[in-house]
Amino acid sequence: MNLYLNYFKAEENVENDNEPIGIILSADKDEILVEYAMGGISNKIFISKYQLYLPNKKQLQRKVKSILDKK
């Protein structure tokens, strides 16, 4: 995740863009996987919640928009 976020920040972001964010979607609640995926990342990390299903596209879009609107 850190590799992709740093690449995007350096190569794709343009002036006045916000920092890129990463979203990890997983079918299983696996603390070890999350620990390894997030290890060594010093950025602010937020873990929301565990769900047994993925939200549909519209729900996910609304959630991301609501988070961005709060900034």
VOBA-1610 file (N, C-alpha, C; in pm, whole numbers, padded with zeros to 5 digits, always signed):
BEGIN
Met+00084-00119+00000Met+00000+00000+00000Met+00088+00125+00000Asn+00189+00125+00085Asn+00276+00241+00096Asn+00346+00270-00036Leu+00388+00166-00106Leu+00453+00181-00236Leu+00361+00255-00333Tyr+00237+00210-00344Tyr+00142+00269-00438Tyr+00107+00413-00399Leu+00088+00438-00270Leu+00054+00574-00227Leu+00170+00670-00254Asn+00292+00626-00226Asn+00407+00713-00252Asn+00427+00736-00401Tyr+00410+00632-00482Tyr+00420+00648-00626Tyr+00317+00749-00676Phe+00192+00730-00634Phe+00085+00818-00682Phe+00112+00962-00641Lys+00156+00980-00517Lys+00185+01115-00468Lys+00296+01180-00550Ala+00400+01106-00583Ala+00515+01161-00656Ala+00490+01176-00805Glu+00417+01083-00864Glu+00407+01078-01010Glu+00274+01123-01068Glu+00167+01111-00993Glu+00033+01138-01049Glu-00033+01263-00994Asn-00009+01293-00865Asn-00072+01412-00807Asn-00024+01538-00878Val-00113+01633-00890Val-00077+01764-00944Val-00092+01867-00834Glu-00045+01987-00860Glu-00049+02092-00760Glu-00190+02109-00704Asn-00198+02126-00573Asn-00322+02144-00497Asn-00404+02016-00479Asp-00354+01902-00523Asp-00421+01775-00494Asp-00405+01740-00347Asn-00504+01674-00291Asn-00491+01620-00156Asn-00401+01498-00159Glu-00355+01458-00040Glu-00276+01336-00029Glu-00359+01219-00079Pro-00297+01123-00150Pro-00373+01005-00192Pro-00409+00920-00070Ile-00517+00844-00083Ile-00558+00754+00025Ile-00562+00612-00030Gly-00548+00516+00057Gly-00558+00376+00017Gly-00669+00309+00096Ile-00738+00221+00032Ile-00846+00145+00097Ile-00814-00002+00079Ile-00809-00073+00190Ile-00784-00217+00186Ile-00917-00287+00208Leu-00958-00367+00112Leu-01079-00447+00123Leu-01038-00592+00137Ser-01092-00660+00235Ser-01054-00798+00259Ser-01178-00882+00288Ala-01177-01005+00240Ala-01290-01094+00264Ala-01284-01156+00404Asp-01167-01157+00465Asp-01149-01218+00596Asp-01093-01116+00695Lys-01129-01133+00820Lys-01071-01050+00926Lys-00941-01117+00966Asp-00831-01063+00919Asp-00701-01125+00941Asp-00605-01020+00996Glu-00590-01015+01128Glu-00507-00914+01190Glu-00362-00921+01144Ile-00312-01041+01118Ile-00174-01057+01072Ile-00156-00994+00935Leu-00251-01016+00844Leu-00243-00957+00711Leu-00241-00805+00720Val-00328-00748+00802Val-00333-00603+00819Val-00203-00553+00882Glu-00152-00624+00981Glu-00028-00585+01046Glu+00087-00579+00944Tyr+00099-00679+00861Tyr+00205-00679+00760Tyr+00181-00574+00652Ala+00057-00558+00611Ala+00025-00460+00506Ala+00055-00318+00553Met+00035-00289+00681Met+00049-00154+00731Met+00182-00131+00803Gly+00263-00234+00817Gly+00389-00224+00891Gly+00482-00118+00834Gly+00537-00036+00921Gly+00634+00065+00880Gly+00575+00190+00819Ile+00445+00199+00808Ile+00382+00318+00752Ile+00360+00418+00865Ser+00420+00535+00849Ser+00409+00635+00956Ser+00297+00735+00933Asn+00228+00725+00820Asn+00115+00814+00793Asn+00000+00783+00887Lys-00097+00872+00890Lys-00216+00846+00970Lys-00292+00728+00911Ile-00320+00631+00995Ile-00390+00511+00951Ile-00522+00504+01027Phe-00629+00481+00955Phe-00760+00469+01016Phe-00820+00335+00977Ile-00861+00260+01075Ile-00928+00133+01050Ile-01073+00151+01092Ser-01162+00132+00999Ser-01302+00163+01025Ser-01374+00046+01089Lys-01408-00054+01011Lys-01484-00165+01067Lys-01472-00287+00978Tyr-01508-00396+01033Tyr-01505-00523+00963Tyr-01646-00560+00923Gln-01666-00597+00799Gln-01796-00639+00750Gln-01783-00773+00681Leu-01888-00849+00682Leu-01887-00980+00617Leu-01916-00971+00468Tyr-01946-00850+00419Tyr-01978-00833+00278Tyr-01922-00698+00232Leu-01901-00683+00104Leu-01859-00554+00051Leu-01982-00470+00022Pro-01974-00340+00047Pro-02087-00255+00012Pro-02101-00248-00139Asn-02222-00217-00185Asn-02236-00201-00330Asn-02169-00071-00373Lys-02153-00052-00502Lys-02078+00061-00555Lys-02135+00195-00509Lys-02266+00209-00511Lys-02330+00336-00470Lys-02304+00366-00322Gln-02314+00263-00236Gln-02287+00283-00094Gln-02143+00327-00071Leu-02051+00262-00140Leu-01910+00295-00126Leu-01883+00438-00175Gln-01942+00477-00286Gln-01926+00613-00337Gln-01980+00716-00238Arg-02098+00688-00180Arg-02156+00781-00082Arg-02066+00795+00041Lys-02011+00683+00088Lys-01925+00686+00207Lys-01798+00766+00180Val-01734+00742+00067Val-01612+00816+00033Val-01644+00964+00018Lys-01754+00997-00048Lys-01793+01138-00065Lys-01819+01204+00070Ser-01887+01134+00162Ser-01914+01193+00292Ser-01786+01220+00371Ile-01689+01130+00357Ile-01559+01151+00425Ile-01488+01271+00364Leu-01487+01279+00232Leu-01419+01392+00166Leu-01487+01525+00193Asp-01620+01524+00205Asp-01694+01647+00232Asp-01665+01703+00371Lys-01623+01619+00464Lys-01593+01663+00600Lys-01462+01740+00609Lys-01376+01728+00508Lys-01245+01793+00512Lys-01253+01936+00473
//
